[in-house]
Amino acid sequence: MRKFAYAALAPLAALALASCGSTEDASEDAEAENVEISADGPMAGVDEPVEDPDAATDDTAATEDAIAAGEAAADAAADVQAAASEDAAAQ
């Protein structure tokens, strides 16, 4: 029964996908003259970007803490896995 349903739905799905397409050639409409625009117009009146002094801070200590925490978590996971293996072997 399922095979019959799949066989009946397959042509319907193909027709649905075919009806969603169009026959227009997109390469004719997309040309450099009408796609690319100069950034001078939209950027008129916009202030120059300013460097954020807080963006370049050195967070080496926080990075090292995160690495240490990750290594501790990996060690704890290895210990749990070893304990589980021992329990499974004992049974």
Contacts in CASP RR format, 6 or more apart in sequence:
PFRMAT RR
TARGET T0000
AUTHOR 0000-0000-0000
METHOD contacts of the structure
MODEL  1
MRKFAYAALAPLAALALASCGSTEDASEDAEAENVEISADGPMAGVDEPV
EDPDAATDDTAATEDAIAAGEAAADAAADVQAAASEDAAAQ
END
